[in-house]
């Protein structure tokens, strides 16, 4: 994990101060309960993870990585910076694990501070990593009491040559060293194709085909008292529009488990009477081998 953080930092070396990822505070973890908290609840509270993976047994792993890079003042001093430039780094990571039922089995958190040396004097030591030990959420605990930090390790030295070597490893690849089954990729591809077919049906005003992408049993329309009321509104809206043009970009598929997924994208809508641009999210579940929309919100 430390190598992943260094790789992320080195990508930001061109700036004097930079932040990557979303920082997770210890107090944000207090509401997560082993055996009760779901994948969706974690994503809803903390946002999209840095990486997500699915095991062959149906379990899930979500990884959140944060790093803040601050260039040292000496780096900007002529000649001095060449000899002893560098930066101070504050980083943390949280790894959540979930069972096949989508319930959390535990989490591990780590916080650290260290230095990155970029000058010729690569022997300058960074801060000793101030690390909170990796820990699992205790069984049947109502609250998440963090373990006491382990004894400080020996001062760690990271020079530019080492960091550049690590930076050549794509962060996403390093974060997903644990193998993911091919079925995950297949499902993600199938889901994206489903969403694009949904957009095509919507754009062509094929009401029956458009409505068929929504679950008959689980879809809950927002701002409508019933699915029937929502269907009437959608039918009228599509039939009344002379032209409908819809495009989606930046499509991201997050597998929550083997039968549930969340999709986010930027949607641009234009008709003869109305146009807008929104960030949209869809929740889907697999029903009889097909992915169906169960929630739609923006």
N, C-alpha and C positions, 0 to 999 in steps of 0.2 A: 504493500500500500504506500510506503514511503516513496518508492520509485515512481508511482503514479503521480504523487503530489509534486515531486521534483520535475517530472516531465511537464506537468501543467504550468509550473512556475517558469520554466525556461522558455516556454512559448510566449511569455509576457516580458521578456528581458528588454525589449525595445522601449518600454515605458518606465518612468521613474516610480510610479505607484500603480498597481493594478490589482484587481480582485477577480477571482474565477469561482463560479459555483455559488451555492446558497449556504450561508452559515447556519448550522443547527445549534441552538442554545440548549444547555442541559435541561432547563425548565420545560422546554417543548416536548421532552420525552416522558414527562411525568404522567400524561394521560394514556399512554400506550400500555395495554394489559396483555400479558402472555395468555394465549388461548382464547382471547376475546377480540382484540383489535384486528381489523381486516386490512388487506392491501389497499382497498379503496379509501379507507379512513386515513391511512398514513399519507397517501398521495394527496388527498383532499386537504390535509392540514399542512404538509410540508412542500407540496408542489411536486413537479416531475423530478424523478431521481436522475443522478448523473448516468447511471447504468442500471439495467434490469436484466435478469436472466431467469430461465425456467429449467428446472432439473427434470430428468427423465421420469422421476416419481411424481411429478406434478407440483413440487414445491417451488417457491418463488424466492428470489433474493433481490432486494433493492439497495443500491449503494448511493449515498450522498457524499460528495467530496467538495470541500471548500478550501481556498487558499488566498491569502492576502500577501502581496509582495511590495515591499517598500525599499527603494534604492537608498543605500547609505550616502550621506552627504559627501564623503570622501570620493565617491565615484565621479563626481562632477568637477573635482579639482584637477586642473591640468597636471599631467605627469603623476601626481599622487594617485589619481584614479586608475591610471594604467598599471600602477604597481600594486595597489591594495584596494581596488574597487570591490563592490559586493552589495548584498542586499540582506535584509532580515525578513524572514518568512514566518507567518502564523497560519497554521492549517489545522483542519479537523475533518474527520470522516466518520460516518455512521453507516453500519451495515445491518439491515433488517432481514430476517429470515422468516418464511411462512411455510406452513404445511400444505398438503394437497387440498385441504378444505379452505384455504385462503386465510386461515387464522395465524396470527403471529406466534412463532415459537421462541423468539428472543431477538435481541439486538446487541450489537457491539459498537462501542464508541471509542474514538481516540482523538486526543488533542495534542498538538506539539508546536514547538517553536524552534527554529534553527536558522543558521546562516548559510548563505550561498556566496562563495568567494569567486569573483570574476577577474581579479587582477593577476599580475605575474606572480605576486607573493601568495601562491595557492596554499601555503602552509598556515595561513591565518585561520584560526579555529572559529567556528560559529558557536552559537549558544548551545549548551547541553540541552538536548531535547527535553522539554518539560512535558511529559507524556502522562496522559490518563490511561491506565491499563485497559486492554481489551476486556470486555466483560459481557456475560449473557444476563438477560433479565431473569432474576430468581423465580423459581416455580411458585405459582399461587401468591405472588406478592401483589398487593394492591397498589403499591407505589414503587417507583424505580429508583431506589437508593443507589447512588454510584459508589463504586469501590474506591478505596483510598488509592491515590496515585502510587505507582510503584517507585522504587528508589531510582533517582536520576541515573541515566546511563552515562558512560564516559563521554566527554565532549566529542561531538561528531563533526567531521570536517568534510564539506562538500566543495570541491573546486569546479571551475568552469568546464574542464575537460570531462570530468565524471558526469556532470549534469547534462552536457551536450550529448554524451553518449546515451544517457537515459532518455533524453528528449526525442531521440530518433525512433523510439518505440511509441507508436500511436497510443494515446491514453485509453481510447476505447478498447483496444486490443488487450492492453495490460490489465484493464479492469475486468475483462471477461476471460481471464485465463482458464477459469473453470469452464469446462466444455458445456455448451448448450445443445440440446438435441436439434436435429434438422427440422423436426416438426414445428418448432417455434418459428423459424424463418418461413416455413410453408404457411403457417397460420397467418403471420403478419402480411405475407404477400396476398393471401386469399382475402383478408380483411380489407386491404387497400383496394383490391379489385372490386370488392363489394361496394365500397364507398364511391368509387368512380362510376360504377354502374348505377348507383342510387342518384348521383348527380346527373347522369345522362337521362335517366327516366324523368327526373324533375325538369330538366331543361327542355325536353321534348314534350312536356305536359301530358305524359302518359300516366294518368291518375292511378289506374289499377296497378300498374307495375311499380309506381312510386310507393304506394301504400303497402305493397307486399314486402318491402324492405323492413317494415316495422313489425315487431313481435305482436302476435294476436293476443297473447296471454300476459305479457309482462310490460309492454310499453305503457308508460304513464306520461301523457302530454302535459306540459307546463301551461299554466294560465287557462286551462279548460277543465270543466267539471267531469267530463267523460271522454272516452276515445271517440264515441259517436259524434259528439259536438265538434271535436277536433277534425274528424274526417270531413264533415260538412264544410267547415271553414276552409280546409285545404282544397277540397273539390272546387269551391267557388273561386278561390284565389287563382288556382291554376287555369281554370276555364276562362276567367275574365281577362287574363293577361294575353295581349296579342303576341308578344315576344318575351321569352325568358332566356337570359344568358347567365350561366353560373360557371365560375371557375374556382378551383381549390388549389392551394399551394402549401408548401411546408407541411406536408402530411406526416404525422408521427403516430406510430402504433405502439402502445404499451400493453403487453400481455399481463393481465392480472392473475390469471391461472389458465388452465387448459380450456376452459369454457367461457371465460370473460375477458374483455379487453376494453381499453379506452383509446379513442382516436382524437387527435387535435389537429386543426388545420386553419389556414386563413381562407375565408370564403368571400368571394366577390359576387354580388347578385345585382342584376340589372334587368328591368322590364320596361315596358312603355310608360308605366305609371310610377315606378319606384326603383331606387337603387341604393345599395349600402355595401359596407365592407366590415366584416366582423371576424373575431377569433371564435371558432366554434369547437365544441367538444361533443362527442358521441360515445355513449356506453353501449357495448354490444355483448350479446351472449349467443352461444352456439345452441341451436335448436334443430334436432333431426339432421345434423350434419351441415346446416347452413347458418351463417352469421346474421343475426337480426338486431335491429336497433331497439334498445329498451329505454333509452333516455337521450334527449337532445337539448342542449343548452348552449348559450353564448354569453 
